[in-house]
Amino acid sequence: MPFCPQCGAGVEASHQFCAKCGGRQPSAGASPGGMGGFAAAAHGPGFQGDFAGGLSNRHAALLCYIPMVGWIAAIVVLASERFRRETQVRFHAFQGLYLFVAWLMVEWVVSPSRFLFDDLPLYRLVTHGLQLLVLFAWIFMMIKVSQDHNVDQTYKLPIIGELAERSVCEQRT
């Protein structure tokens, strides 16, 4: 039985990805059918035609928390067949999307109202505080995901994490 080069777990010889860490297995190689020899040769060994196919679960979750643009990776993860059954990665994708929505609410709803309350110093403190809070949450989650060695454990943000967990559960049914 071969072992995963990333985490050392035992994997079946026919599997393309490790069930424990999601890493691509070198023994899977390029598929003889599907994309044909020309496409596999043009893109290198192991090309499967799926954009998210080469991403490990950790890297996919990490990309969902990149400030301002992580929503793109989150949508790719949620739409990808590769992560259809990976509940932890989908949780991070939803949580990253909801963080982006929180940032949009601060930028499009709270910040434009400064014209009404601009002379109040407390208003500026609240607006900048909310912007920094969302930015801190993005960075904090990137650190948590990159340091998370146990795939089954995830850190849930207070309100957004509950929404993300519900979204994942709703999609499973």
C-alpha positions in Angstrom: 0.0 0.0 0.0 1.5 3.4 -1.0 1.7 6.3 1.4 0.8 10.0 1.0 4.0 12.1 0.4 2.5 15.0 2.4 1.1 13.4 5.5 2.2 9.8 5.4 -1.2 8.2 5.6 -1.9 5.0 3.6 -3.7 5.5 0.3 -5.0 3.2 -2.3 -2.9 3.1 -5.5 -5.9 4.1 -7.7 -6.7 7.2 -5.6 -5.7 10.6 -6.9 -6.0 12.4 -3.6 -5.2 11.5 0.0 -8.4 11.0 2.1 -6.7 12.5 5.2 -5.0 15.7 3.9 -6.3 16.0 0.3 -2.9 16.0 -1.3 -2.5 14.9 -4.9 -0.9 11.5 -5.2 2.0 11.1 -7.6 1.0 7.5 -8.4 -2.3 8.6 -9.9 -0.5 10.4 -12.8 -2.3 11.7 -15.8 -5.4 9.9 -16.9 -5.0 8.1 -20.2 -8.6 9.1 -21.3 -10.5 12.3 -20.8 -8.1 15.1 -21.8 -6.1 13.1 -24.3 -2.4 12.9 -24.6 -1.9 16.3 -26.1 -3.5 18.2 -23.3 -1.8 16.2 -20.6 1.6 16.7 -22.4 0.9 20.5 -22.8 0.0 21.0 -19.1 2.5 18.5 -17.5 2.1 15.2 -15.7 -0.9 14.9 -13.5 -3.1 17.4 -15.3 -6.8 16.4 -14.8 -8.5 19.4 -16.4 -10.0 20.6 -13.0 -8.9 24.0 -11.8 -9.0 23.0 -8.2 -7.7 19.5 -8.7 -4.1 20.3 -7.6 -5.1 22.1 -4.4 -4.9 20.4 -1.0 -7.7 21.0 1.4 -5.6 23.3 3.5 -4.6 25.5 0.6 -8.1 25.7 -0.7 -9.4 26.8 2.7 -6.5 29.3 3.1 -7.3 30.9 -0.3 -10.9 31.6 0.9 -9.6 34.0 3.5 -7.4 36.3 1.3 -8.7 39.8 2.1 -10.8 41.4 -0.6 -10.4 38.6 -3.2 -10.9 35.4 -1.2 -14.6 35.3 -2.2 -13.4 34.3 -5.7 -11.6 31.2 -4.3 -14.6 30.5 -2.1 -16.9 30.4 -5.1 -14.5 28.1 -7.0 -14.3 25.8 -4.0 -18.1 25.6 -3.6 -18.6 25.1 -7.4 -15.8 22.5 -7.8 -16.5 18.8 -8.0 -13.2 18.2 -6.2 -14.5 19.7 -2.9 -18.1 18.5 -3.2 -17.8 16.1 -0.2 -15.1 18.0 1.8 -17.3 19.6 4.5 -14.4 21.3 6.3 -13.2 23.0 3.2 -16.7 24.0 2.3 -17.2 25.4 5.8 -14.1 27.6 5.3 -15.4 28.7 1.9 -18.8 29.8 3.4 -17.1 31.5 6.3 -14.8 33.4 3.9 -17.8 34.4 1.8 -19.7 35.6 4.9 -16.6 37.6 6.0 -16.5 39.3 2.6 -20.3 40.1 2.9 -19.5 41.7 6.3 -16.8 43.7 4.7 -19.2 44.8 2.0 -21.7 45.9 4.6 -19.2 48.0 6.3 -17.9 49.5 3.1 -21.3 50.1 1.4 -23.6 50.7 4.3 -21.7 52.0 7.3 -18.9 54.0 5.5 -21.2 56.0 3.1 -23.2 57.3 6.0 -20.2 59.3 7.1 -21.7 62.3 5.3 -24.4 62.4 7.8 -22.3 61.9 10.9 -18.8 62.9 9.8 -18.4 65.5 12.5 -18.9 62.9 15.3 -15.5 61.5 16.4 -17.2 58.4 17.8 -18.6 57.6 14.3 -15.1 57.6 12.8 -13.9 55.3 15.6 -16.7 52.8 15.0 -16.3 52.8 11.2 -12.6 52.3 11.3 -13.0 49.8 14.1 -15.4 47.7 12.1 -13.1 47.8 9.0 -10.1 46.7 11.2 -12.2 44.0 12.8 -13.1 42.4 9.4 -9.5 42.7 8.3 -8.2 41.1 11.5 -10.7 38.2 11.1 -9.4 37.5 7.6 -5.8 37.5 8.8 -6.6 35.5 12.0 -8.4 32.8 9.9 -5.5 32.6 7.5 -3.2 31.9 10.4 -5.5 29.4 12.0 -6.0 27.5 8.8 -2.3 27.5 8.0 -1.4 26.2 11.5 -4.3 23.7 11.7 -2.7 20.2 11.6 -5.9 18.4 12.4 -8.2 18.5 9.4 -11.3 17.7 11.5 -10.9 20.7 13.8 -11.9 24.1 12.5 -12.1 27.5 14.2 -15.6 29.1 14.0 -15.9 32.9 14.1 -18.7 33.9 16.6 -21.6 34.8 14.3 -20.3 34.1 10.8 -19.1 30.6 11.8 -22.6 29.5 12.9 -24.0 30.7 9.5 -21.3 28.9 7.6 -21.9 25.7 9.6 -25.6 25.9 8.8 -24.9 26.5 5.1 -22.7 23.4 5.0 -25.4 21.3 6.8 -28.1 22.5 4.4 -26.1 21.5 1.4 -25.5 18.0 2.7 -29.2 17.2 2.7 
